[in-house]
């Protein structure tokens, strides 16, 4: 069922939401119609010919004859919104030829994709693939040597010197890492750059980053002596990616997964959606990432506060880790999730995981009965034995947390980053409330 | 300096500026540090930074919080509204159709529901800047909202006056803003205490402070404030005198109002019917006015401005008459002459001072609400055939009088305009924004019909049309939402701005319909 807020979540930006709403009125449209699979209509724009807009609601997929590069365009959003608000305006009818044609093309394309898969594998040349891997290995190794040299320069001249560097200094280093096909390293260089240019106490944080990055480069040098899971983590931190098709052939983990959070991060034109899932029986945490470039829509099927029965395939590495959904069998409401009974227990687990993977940055944590506390303008979560951790969230979010608790213990889900917990959702008085956050 | 600070200092300065070896770490780290021994100095430093970073992260302990445990919010007997209804609230608080907030809050209150906890902070924050929603918000934030408001000084408005802590010491030591806040706060719970504080220091206050403080008396104004305000009439500063006079004019029993009434020498002169055979013309009833020769000190003290503003075309004496009439509750005249307001207005118009009398009665009715007078004056306004007079009274706020009529009477009055001549019909649109919200279905239907007809028959928009449509979007019965959306609106191209208003009408009406449906209304 497509509700207004689910439809609005598809919008590429705020101005699309606004113009979509303004167009979602009957008088702007003619020839409205629907079938079980599709809705369509014609919208009078500024030109003489009306735009033809159609939506395949099963995906959803959109098509419009307007020249907008946004996706979905305001006409598609408006048509979708109108169908949710005023379903009676859409007569159930045989689609006009332009809609039939598009749906037929979509079917053909889908059929082609299923056929294509095996044929592509058959034509791939294993020797050529091995040569490509070897070429990349040597590029990465050279890049790592270069970055090590850079880090040694930083250590020689002192971290304090970093703030005196000219504009573009870090960007050049990061670009070298991209050239060396080690995008993970490029990202870490940019993170150090962001720390250095931030105001306030950056020294300690930057020295930690620099130190851990150095350890990572060292570890890559003796990758073969490390356990396979850690090896996978290190390779992923450097920037090696897993082939998703191959991964999906690995055995999966079947469970009922509670969807705990949704967050969208934006970097340049790439939007990354992060969903944390918690398995009811396995107790495993899984991070589902979705990427959308430019104005493409993100997958909106994972709604926090609900549960899916699904088989997940985890990326290799130490837990908690990224996963793919191989097969989703059903959805349902979430019930109270189980979590850490004390703050101390959560922190101990973090320590143990760090011992296995010293580059762990964020750990998903559910604290079972904690109360938000505001002390000297700072926010904390306090457990039943009066142990507390600092919160990392806007004042607005923290007041919401306090409002939800009413001074009583509740369950808080969030990401622990080593010194603070960023709250992402709350189970209080029988329901789950999550905090949407878009980072740009 | 401990070992960790030493290491950090070393990292900041760099190895080329210092030759000291790595500091000695605690025993638990010693073994790991030993492995760095064979490396060059830079690598050893980098390695040590990495090790220490992980060491510190892994060893982090939670804080011990020994402050007293927080109070727990008492349970609330009212249920939280449905997730669907809370989605509408969240959308409005998020900036979509903000004028609908009062309607939604009122609807929540009428079905005995409260807002969900996570939206309380947003609502309390809105109430900070929007005092108009405070009363309604206070009813739907529930126990949780009050509990929360008590913990944030910015949200004190949500606490009942007696619950809000106030410290009277502020009166002696605080800044002007703090003292003003105390005064305003006290006026809600104990108005006489506020006046007592004010009187205790009045003589020593600066002129600016006196101006600021006297205005705060408006909240909780009553006849017991009269002695203080009467002294303020003799203040050295004009703004203080004017403010005090304005407040006294609002108290019907004040002696200032009595003095004004005594100055008005108005006499009812009954008209005589004409006698055809004696060729005697009929004279209508009228009001005879005797005015003082000059504006004396006592008139000035009571706030009368001796000179009219230039360009108004009002004579000096007419201006005094208008000002003397304006503070007197209009009900005094029917009481004195045993005539209805309608007849009194008619008589006022028959005499020499018609403009001043009507202006004075309009101002008096705005100050002291009186439905019979409001009706009489509005009837006169719509029957007046001078455009200039219509505009003058419109500017004086005559349409505010519509809010003094009960809803059905007001709707009937405005609906009646549509059956009048062309010029009067166009006043219909000017009236709509003053009709409040929650229009009846029949009146809403009439408005939509009128809208269709004006867009179909006229090429130019009548005055106030877009504002009327904007207000109609908030006030019409949402039952009509689908009807409006399905209408094929043909808007003449000269009506600039009207297409956007119609679109807004459609969108807002649908939003309201869905919102109220979600609440079972």
Interface residues (C-beta under 8 A of the other chain):
Chain A: X5 X21 X22 X24 X25 X26 X27 X85 X86 X88 X89 X151 X152 X153 X154 X155 X156 X157 X158 X159 X160 X161 X203 X204 X207 X208 X209 X210 X211 X212 X213 X214 X215 X218 X343 X344 X347 X350 X351 X354 X355 X358 X371 X373 X374 X375 X380 X382 X383 X386 X387 X388 X389 X390 X396 X399 X400 X402 X403 X404 X406 X407 X408 X418 X419 X428 X429 X433
Chain B: X8 X11 X12 X13 X14 X15 X16 X17 X40 X41 X42 X43 X45 X46 X47 X48 X49 X50 X51 X52 X53 X54 X56 X57 X58 X59 X60 X61 X62 X63 X64 X65 X66 X67 X69 X70 X71 X72 X73 X87 X116 X117 X118 X120 X121 X122 X144 X147 X148 X151 X152 X482 X485 X486 X487 X488 X489 X503 X506 X507 X510 X514
